Amino acid sequence: MTSFSRVTRAVASRPLVSLILLSLAALLLSAPHALAHNVTEGDAGYIQEIWGVNIIPFLYLGAKHMVTGYDHILFLLGVVFFLYKMKDVALYVSIFAFGHSVTMLAGVWYGWGINAYIIDAIIGLSVVYKALDNLGAYQKWFGFQPDTKAATLIFGLFHGTGLATKILDYEIAEDGLLANLLAFNVGVELGQILALALILIVMGYWRRSPNFMQQASAANILMILLGVLLTGQQVAGYLASV
């Protein structure tokens, strides 16, 4: 049996995990040049038209972005994959949230814009990095373990930069900007909690399986493939745009 066949068979043996990962794959395949931090046309038009402080709408937009952000979901899944204690989950998610918040808020406030394709390619690589970390690849290949907390923070900074770059494209009105950005960020964190809750429920069920470790390896290999696919899409999009 080929390696790909083993991966497919092992992942498919857990319907919930298979559904989540394969749904993300279908989303990536259905949008060859999609930006992971894209804002829908309707939301973009709304952002451009409103003025002043609009707390509730920006809370909603932030939560919607996180819940529908497949790059965030993949990375969060990788981060918590082998975290069994809630205090560890809280620590790593807080580190990621801090990094994400800093660059999102600062990026929009100070107008730091970076090509969205480049940022999203790096975010795709963050998924690859974390899945390889979960597989113990760095220990096997290089004989050392990178600082997982530092890596989570660094990639959190990139995730926030990606969102800030996209928001800047839509030129949010300066009137009420700070309050709206803070509301958006709170919404992002609320959406992250919802996504994380679903991930933890699925993982809690899955970990009770006696074949969890074998299936976990297959799932992380699939995550690597998804991360490579996401990165490749962004590189292709960048080359097509220059």
MOZIWO-V911602 format. One record per residue. N is the residue number from 0. PHI is phi in radians with two decimals (* if undefined). Layout:
n=[N | N]
phi=[PHI | PHI]
This chain:
n=[0 | 1 | 2 | 3 | 4 | 5 | 6 | 7 | 8 | 9 | 10 | 11 | 12 | 13 | 14 | 15 | 16 | 17 | 18 | 19 | 20 | 21 | 22 | 23 | 24 | 25 | 26 | 27 | 28 | 29 | 30 | 31 | 32 | 33 | 34 | 35 | 36 | 37 | 38 | 39 | 40 | 41 | 42 | 43 | 44 | 45 | 46 | 47 | 48 | 49 | 50 | 51 | 52 | 53 | 54 | 55 | 56 | 57 | 58 | 59 | 60 | 61 | 62 | 63 | 64 | 65 | 66 | 67 | 68 | 69 | 70 | 71 | 72 | 73 | 74 | 75 | 76 | 77 | 78 | 79 | 80 | 81 | 82 | 83 | 84 | 85 | 86 | 87 | 88 | 89 | 90 | 91 | 92 | 93 | 94 | 95 | 96 | 97 | 98 | 99 | 100 | 101 | 102 | 103 | 104 | 105 | 106 | 107 | 108 | 109 | 110 | 111 | 112 | 113 | 114 | 115 | 116 | 117 | 118 | 119 | 120 | 121 | 122 | 123 | 124 | 125 | 126 | 127 | 128 | 129 | 130 | 131 | 132 | 133 | 134 | 135 | 136 | 137 | 138 | 139 | 140 | 141 | 142 | 143 | 144 | 145 | 146 | 147 | 148 | 149 | 150 | 151 | 152 | 153 | 154 | 155 | 156 | 157 | 158 | 159 | 160 | 161 | 162 | 163 | 164 | 165 | 166 | 167 | 168 | 169 | 170 | 171 | 172 | 173 | 174 | 175 | 176 | 177 | 178 | 179 | 180 | 181 | 182 | 183 | 184 | 185 | 186 | 187 | 188 | 189 | 190 | 191 | 192 | 193 | 194 | 195 | 196 | 197 | 198 | 199 | 200 | 201 | 202 | 203 | 204 | 205 | 206 | 207 | 208 | 209 | 210 | 211 | 212 | 213 | 214 | 215 | 216 | 217 | 218 | 219 | 220 | 221 | 222 | 223 | 224 | 225 | 226 | 227 | 228 | 229 | 230 | 231 | 232 | 233 | 234 | 235 | 236 | 237 | 238 | 239 | 240 | 241]
phi=[* | -1.25 | -1.06 | -1.10 | -1.13 | -1.12 | -1.06 | -1.05 | -1.15 | -1.18 | -1.19 | -1.12 | -1.28 | -2.05 | -0.97 | -1.15 | -1.14 | -1.02 | -1.08 | -1.12 | -1.17 | -1.25 | -1.15 | -1.12 | -1.10 | -1.11 | -1.11 | -1.12 | -1.20 | -1.37 | -2.34 | -0.97 | -2.10 | -1.19 | -1.63 | -1.08 | -1.81 | -1.17 | -1.95 | -1.06 | -1.05 | -1.10 | -1.16 | -1.08 | -1.09 | -1.12 | -1.02 | -1.27 | -1.63 | -1.51 | -2.29 | 1.37 | -1.38 | -2.37 | -1.10 | -1.10 | -1.04 | -1.31 | -1.05 | -1.10 | -1.09 | -1.15 | -1.14 | -1.09 | -1.06 | -1.20 | -1.12 | -1.68 | -1.50 | -1.13 | -1.17 | -1.09 | -1.10 | -1.09 | -1.17 | -1.05 | -1.02 | -1.11 | -1.12 | -1.64 | -0.93 | -2.01 | -1.72 | -1.77 | -1.76 | -1.10 | -1.17 | -1.26 | -1.04 | -1.07 | -1.11 | -1.22 | -1.17 | -1.15 | -1.09 | -1.11 | -1.11 | -1.08 | -1.09 | -1.07 | -1.20 | -1.04 | -1.32 | -1.16 | -1.17 | -1.17 | -1.07 | -1.29 | -1.11 | -1.72 | 1.27 | -1.42 | -1.95 | -2.22 | -0.88 | -1.11 | -1.13 | -1.13 | -1.08 | -1.22 | -1.14 | -1.13 | -1.11 | -1.05 | -1.16 | -1.12 | -1.17 | -1.07 | -1.00 | -1.20 | -1.14 | -1.11 | -1.07 | -1.10 | -1.47 | 1.26 | -1.15 | -1.23 | -1.13 | -1.20 | -1.45 | -2.07 | 1.34 | -2.60 | -1.91 | -1.06 | -1.19 | -1.20 | -1.18 | -1.11 | -1.12 | -1.10 | -1.13 | -1.07 | -1.24 | -1.09 | -1.07 | -1.19 | -1.06 | -1.17 | -1.11 | -1.06 | -1.20 | -1.05 | -1.05 | -1.22 | -1.08 | -1.06 | -1.08 | -1.79 | 0.85 | -1.06 | -1.05 | -1.23 | -1.16 | 1.39 | -1.02 | -1.07 | -1.09 | -1.17 | -1.13 | -1.10 | -1.11 | -1.06 | -1.16 | -1.08 | -1.07 | -1.02 | -1.20 | -1.13 | -1.11 | -1.13 | -1.11 | -1.10 | -1.10 | -1.14 | -1.06 | -1.11 | -1.04 | -1.18 | -1.10 | -1.10 | -1.15 | -1.07 | -1.19 | -1.14 | -1.14 | -1.35 | -1.30 | -1.16 | -1.74 | -0.98 | -1.11 | -1.13 | -1.21 | -1.11 | -1.06 | -1.12 | -1.11 | -1.23 | -1.12 | -1.11 | -1.10 | -1.07 | -1.08 | -1.15 | -1.12 | -1.12 | -1.08 | -1.06 | -1.10 | -1.07 | -1.10 | -1.23 | -1.10 | -1.10 | -1.10 | -1.12 | -1.12 | -1.27 | -1.59 | -1.60]
